[in-house]
Amino acid sequence: MQRQLTLGFVVVATVWLGACSDQEVDPRRLNPPIALAGAGGGAGSGSMAQGGTGGGTGGSAGAGTAGTSSGPPPCTGCIEMVVPVSPLTPAAMQQAMFNFVFTGAGVDMSNGTITFRARSLTVGADLFVTAFAQNGAPDYPGVYRPQTLLTEAAGFSETNEEAWVNIVLDLANTAPIGGAVVPPPAATDAGADAAGGGGTAPPVQLDNGGMDKSAVIQLGLQVGALPTLAAPDTITLLIDSVTFGGVSDAQAADRDLNDNTAQGFGLTNYMIPPGTTGPTPH
């Protein structure tokens, strides 16, 4: 796909699209943000009761406010999310969440590796993007990882239009619900020595955060600022594809984002920073 770097500021209309299903969009797209504990990411949970009601019905996840464009789009075959952040606002409003909402019992992602191909037009050590997956009611347990800082060290660039970074949510290597996290084992080959050398050990599983990987209701990205943010900024994050490795459910088909729609990706309605827009297709 062709992409071009914008030199102007873009203010876009919020576009809402339902999940890829014949059923109505689950109103549980509303998903409260979690407290963050640094760049390591982690697990979190939230309750629908914390945020009231949100989302929409009839295939619509909500309504947006129209804006005007003052320049060319930042890319083609992508979606754009704009999240203003400020240390003057409460910490809970320094982040916005964008997600797919799956219907029915959710999607089995027990062996899933989900990759968001992202580019940030805003670089800063106090800014981040985090991939997450979450169950539904009553407790909405979820896994949030990795928390990737929007820095040049992580591969982001404000000027290089080819600086796309893979944000990967590794559910295949996450422990199943009720299962203990597997500790680093000793080498398992017959010829391994007593110190554990010489053998091949399986990968260490990640904590599941109490989430059932076989019933994922919501999956997406959290975009925001750390508590260390010192001055207001505006994050502009682009996504040009989402791939679902190891997942067979039709609701979780790969998204190429080439049809000028958000292909089921939407913005949650809980405590989003004022001025947040998107996901806007280009």
C-alpha positions in Angstrom: 0.0 0.0 0.0 1.2 3.5 -0.6 1.7 5.9 2.2 2.5 9.6 2.4 3.7 11.8 5.3 1.5 14.7 6.2 3.0 18.1 6.9 -0.2 19.5 8.3 -2.4 18.8 11.3 -5.3 16.6 10.6 -8.6 16.8 12.4 -10.9 14.1 11.3 -14.4 12.8 11.8 -14.9 10.0 14.2 -16.0 6.9 12.2 -17.9 4.1 13.9 -18.3 0.6 12.4 -19.7 -2.6 13.8 -17.8 -5.8 14.4 -17.5 -8.2 11.5 -20.6 -10.2 12.4 -24.2 -10.5 11.4 -25.2 -9.8 14.9 -25.4 -6.4 16.6 -22.3 -4.8 18.1 -21.9 -5.8 21.7 -22.4 -2.6 23.8 -19.5 -3.8 26.0 -17.1 -2.0 23.7 -17.1 0.4 26.7 -14.0 -0.7 28.6 -12.5 1.2 31.5 -8.8 2.0 31.4 -6.4 0.4 33.9 -3.7 1.7 36.1 -0.3 1.4 34.5 2.9 0.4 36.3 5.6 1.3 33.9 6.9 0.1 30.6 6.6 -3.6 31.4 2.8 -3.8 30.9 0.8 -6.4 32.7 -2.7 -7.7 33.4 -5.8 -5.7 34.2 -9.5 -5.8 34.6 -12.5 -3.6 34.5 -16.2 -3.7 35.2 -19.0 -2.5 32.9 -20.6 -1.1 36.1 -17.7 1.3 36.5 -18.6 3.2 33.4 -22.4 3.0 32.9 -23.6 2.2 29.4 -21.9 2.8 26.2 -21.4 1.6 22.6 -24.5 1.3 20.5 -26.9 -1.0 18.7 -27.9 -1.9 15.2 -24.3 -2.3 14.1 -23.2 1.2 15.4 -20.8 1.7 18.3 -21.6 5.3 18.9 -21.6 8.8 17.4 -18.8 11.1 16.6 -18.3 14.8 15.9 -17.4 15.9 12.4 -14.2 17.8 11.9 -12.4 19.4 9.0 -9.2 18.4 7.3 -6.4 20.9 6.8 -4.0 18.6 4.8 -3.5 15.3 3.1 -4.0 12.1 5.1 -1.0 10.7 6.9 -1.2 7.4 5.0 -3.4 5.4 2.7 -4.8 2.0 3.5 -4.7 2.7 7.3 -6.7 4.0 10.2 -5.7 7.0 12.3 -6.2 7.6 16.0 -5.6 11.0 17.6 -5.4 11.2 21.4 -4.6 14.5 23.2 -2.9 13.9 26.6 -2.2 16.4 29.3 -0.8 16.2 32.9 -3.5 18.6 33.9 -6.2 15.9 33.4 -6.9 13.0 35.8 -4.6 10.0 35.2 -7.6 7.9 34.1 -8.2 10.4 31.2 -4.7 10.3 29.9 -5.4 7.2 27.8 -8.0 6.1 25.2 -8.9 2.6 24.2 -9.8 1.3 20.7 -11.0 -2.2 20.1 -12.8 -4.9 18.2 -15.9 -6.2 20.0 -16.7 -9.9 19.4 -20.3 -11.3 19.7 -21.7 -14.4 21.3 -19.3 -16.2 23.6 -16.4 -14.4 22.2 -13.4 -15.7 20.2 -11.1 -18.6 21.1 -7.6 -17.0 21.0 -6.0 -19.7 23.1 -3.3 -20.1 20.5 -3.5 -16.6 19.1 -0.7 -14.2 18.3 -2.2 -10.9 17.3 -0.1 -8.2 15.5 -1.0 -4.6 15.1 1.3 -2.9 12.5 1.6 0.6 13.9 3.3 3.9 13.2 3.3 7.0 15.5 3.6 10.5 14.2 4.3 11.5 17.8 7.5 10.4 19.6 8.0 10.7 23.4 9.3 8.7 26.3 6.1 9.4 28.3 3.8 8.1 25.6 2.8 4.5 24.9 0.7 2.0 23.1 -0.5 -1.3 24.7 -2.2 -4.3 23.1 -4.9 -5.9 25.2 -7.5 -8.7 25.2 -10.4 -9.0 27.6 -13.3 -11.2 28.7 -16.8 -10.0 29.4 -19.1 -9.7 32.4 -19.1 -9.8 35.3 -15.5 -8.9 36.0 -14.0 -8.2 32.5 -10.6 -9.7 33.3 -7.9 -9.0 30.7 -4.3 -9.1 29.6 -2.5 -5.9 28.7 0.9 -6.3 27.1 3.3 -5.1 25.9 3.4 -1.5 27.0 5.5 -0.1 24.1 6.9 3.4 24.5 6.6 5.6 21.5 10.3 6.3 21.2 12.9 6.1 18.5 14.5 3.3 20.4 11.3 1.3 19.9 11.4 2.0 16.2 9.1 5.0 15.9 9.8 8.1 14.0 8.0 11.4 13.4 9.6 11.9 10.0 10.3 8.4 8.6 7.2 7.3 6.8 8.5 3.7 6.7 8.9 3.5 10.5 6.2 0.8 11.2 6.4 -1.2 14.4 4.7 -4.5 15.2 2.8 -4.4 18.4 2.3 -8.1 19.3 -0.1 -9.6 21.8 1.2 -13.1 22.6 -1.8 -15.1 23.9 -0.3 -18.4 22.6 2.4 -18.0 25.2 0.0 -16.9 27.9 -1.1 -19.4 30.6 -4.7 -20.7 30.4 -7.2 -19.6 33.0 -6.7 -21.5 36.2 -3.3 -22.6 35.1 -0.2 -21.6 36.9 2.5 -19.6 35.1 5.2 -22.1 34.0 8.5 -21.2 35.7 11.8 -21.5 33.8 12.4 -25.2 33.8 15.6 -27.2 34.0 16.8 -28.6 30.7 14.7 -31.6 29.7 17.0 -33.5 27.4 18.4 -36.7 28.7 22.0 -35.4 28.2 21.5 -32.2 30.2 23.9 -31.6 33.0 22.9 -31.0 36.6 23.2 -27.2 36.1 20.5 -27.3 33.4 22.8 -26.9 30.5 22.6 -28.8 27.3 18.8 -29.3 27.2 16.0 -27.5 25.4 13.5 -25.8 27.7 10.0 -24.8 26.6 9.2 -21.0 26.7 8.1 -19.5 29.9 4.3 -18.8 29.9 3.0 -15.3 30.7 0.5 -14.5 33.4 -3.2 -14.7 32.2 -4.5 -11.9 34.4 -7.4 -14.2 35.3 -8.6 -14.1 31.7 -10.1 -17.0 29.7 -8.2 -17.0 26.4 -11.0 -19.1 24.8 -13.6 -16.4 25.3 -12.1 -13.1 24.2 -14.8 -10.4 23.9 -12.7 -7.3 23.3 -9.3 -6.9 21.7 -7.5 -3.8 20.9 -5.0 -1.0 21.8 -4.7 1.4 24.7 -3.0 4.7 23.6 -1.9 7.3 26.2 0.6 8.9 28.5 2.5 7.8 31.6 2.1 9.7 34.9 5.5 11.2 34.2 4.1 13.3 31.3 5.2 16.9 32.0 3.6 18.9 29.2 0.4 18.5 27.0 0.9 16.5 23.7 -1.2 14.9 21.0 -0.5 11.3 20.0 -1.3 10.4 16.4 -1.1 6.7 15.9 -1.6 4.9 12.6 -2.5 1.2 12.1 -2.2 -0.3 8.6 -3.0 -3.9 9.3 -4.1 -6.4 12.1 -3.2 -10.1 11.8 -4.6 -12.9 13.9 -2.2 -15.8 13.9 -3.4 -19.1 15.3 -7.1 -18.0 15.4 -9.7 -19.7 13.2 -12.9 -17.7 14.1 -14.3 -15.7 11.2 -14.8 -12.7 13.6 -11.1 -12.5 13.9 -10.1 -12.5 10.3 -7.0 -10.5 9.3 -7.7 -6.8 8.6 -5.8 -5.1 5.8 -7.6 -1.8 6.3 -7.6 -1.1 2.5 -11.3 -0.5 2.0 -11.6 3.0 3.6 -13.4 1.6 6.7 -12.2 0.8 10.2 -13.2 -2.9 9.6 -14.8 -3.2 13.1 -12.3 -1.3 15.1 -13.9 1.4 17.4 -13.3 3.8 20.2 -14.5 2.9 23.7 -16.7 5.5 25.5 -15.1 5.5 29.0 -13.2 8.6 30.3 -11.5 9.3 27.0 -9.3 12.4 26.8 -11.1 15.4 25.4 -10.5 15.8 21.7 -9.9 12.1 21.0 -10.8 11.1 17.4 -10.8 8.0 15.4 -10.3 5.4 14.3 -10.5 7.3 11.0 -9.9 5.3 7.8 -7.7 6.7 5.0 
